[in-house]
Amino acid sequence: MRLIENKKLGMVYTVEETISTGMELFGFEVKSIRMKLGSLDGARIIIRGGEAFLVGAFIPPYQAANTTPSYDPYRTRKLLVTKKEIFRLAAVEQEKRLTLIPISLYLNNNLIKCSLGLCKKKQAGDKRENIKKDIARRELRNSD
């Protein structure tokens, strides 16, 4: 069950490959995600020192009054990925000039997982084609 989605992803990027990972979260962040609070718009994945991190994701505290004042909702969160997978992703990212973008946060066996995508940025023509397809789908749906 998807809890939080990156809504602007399909408009800007095409997804080449997807990977599922775990995340290091605080308890109040888990509660917040389960309530479907937060946003992945503008978030990205960086690989540094053999580790992967989620940067720029907004996850507010579940109860703002009960969290520490120093809590940053945009903090960098570590992703739980094997070393082998990290090195493969870094190599593919460099070789094919792709970007790692979070697609969604979802529940899997009561654990919160992050779905990552190796994405390629769309050209202006591709975006126009997507808009035309969306308009055609809407017209078909409304004509019934």
C-alpha positions in Angstrom: 0.0 0.0 0.0 1.5 3.3 -1.1 1.6 5.9 1.6 3.5 8.8 0.0 4.2 9.2 -3.8 6.4 11.6 -5.8 3.6 13.2 -7.8 5.8 15.2 -10.1 8.1 12.3 -11.1 6.1 11.2 -14.2 6.1 14.7 -15.7 9.8 15.4 -15.5 11.4 11.9 -15.6 11.1 8.5 -17.3 11.8 5.6 -15.0 14.3 3.1 -16.4 14.6 0.7 -13.4 13.1 0.5 -9.9 14.7 -0.7 -6.6 13.2 -1.3 -3.2 15.1 -0.3 0.0 14.5 0.2 3.7 15.1 3.5 5.6 16.4 4.6 9.0 13.5 6.6 10.6 12.6 7.9 14.0 9.4 6.5 15.6 7.4 9.7 15.2 8.4 9.8 11.5 7.0 6.3 11.0 3.7 7.4 12.6 3.7 10.4 10.3 4.3 8.4 7.2 1.6 5.9 8.2 -0.8 8.8 8.4 0.3 9.7 4.8 1.8 13.0 5.9 4.9 14.2 4.0 6.1 14.8 0.5 8.8 13.5 -1.9 8.6 16.4 -4.3 12.1 17.6 -4.9 13.7 14.7 -3.1 16.7 12.8 -4.5 19.1 10.0 -3.6 22.8 10.6 -3.2 25.6 8.0 -2.8 28.5 9.0 -0.6 31.1 6.9 1.1 29.5 3.6 0.0 26.1 4.6 1.6 22.9 5.9 0.0 21.0 8.8 1.5 17.5 10.3 0.9 17.9 14.1 0.7 15.1 16.7 0.5 12.1 14.6 1.6 9.7 16.4 3.9 8.4 14.2 6.7 6.8 16.2 9.5 6.7 15.0 13.1 3.5 13.1 14.1 2.8 15.3 17.0 4.8 18.5 16.7 4.4 19.4 20.4 6.1 16.2 21.5 9.2 16.3 19.3 12.5 17.9 20.1 12.8 21.5 18.9 16.0 20.6 17.0 14.1 18.2 14.7 14.5 19.0 11.0 11.7 17.6 8.8 14.0 17.8 5.7 16.9 15.9 7.4 19.0 13.5 5.4 17.8 9.9 5.9 20.0 6.8 5.4 18.8 4.1 3.0 19.3 0.5 3.8 20.9 -1.0 0.7 23.6 -3.6 0.3 27.1 -2.5 -0.6 26.9 -4.6 -3.8 23.7 -2.8 -4.9 25.1 0.6 -4.0 28.2 0.1 -6.2 26.0 -1.2 -9.0 23.7 1.8 -8.8 26.6 4.2 -8.7 28.2 2.6 -11.8 24.9 2.6 -13.8 24.2 6.2 -12.7 27.6 7.4 -13.9 27.7 5.3 -17.1 24.2 6.0 -18.4 23.9 9.5 -16.9 20.8 8.6 -14.9 19.4 10.1 -11.7 18.3 8.2 -8.6 14.9 9.6 -7.5 12.5 8.3 -4.8 9.2 7.1 -6.4 7.2 6.3 -3.3 7.1 5.2 0.4 5.0 2.1 1.0 4.3 -0.6 3.6 5.7 -4.1 3.1 5.0 -6.6 5.9 4.5 -3.7 8.4 7.8 -2.1 7.4 8.2 1.2 5.6 10.1 0.8 2.3 11.3 3.3 -0.2 10.9 2.6 -3.9 13.8 4.2 -5.9 14.0 4.7 -9.6 16.9 5.1 -12.0 15.4 8.0 -14.0 16.2 9.9 -17.2 15.1 13.5 -17.6 12.5 14.0 -20.3 13.0 16.4 -23.2 10.4 19.1 -24.0 8.9 17.0 -26.8 8.4 14.0 -24.5 6.5 16.2 -22.1 4.1 17.5 -24.8 3.4 13.9 -25.9 2.5 13.0 -22.4 0.1 16.0 -22.1 -1.6 15.0 -25.4 -2.0 11.4 -24.2 -3.5 12.6 -20.9 -6.0 14.8 -22.8 -7.0 12.0 -25.1 -7.6 9.6 -22.1 -9.7 12.3 -20.3 -11.8 12.8 -23.4 -12.4 9.1 -23.8 -13.4 8.7 -20.2 -15.8 11.7 -20.4 -17.4 10.6 -23.6 -18.7 7.3 -22.1 
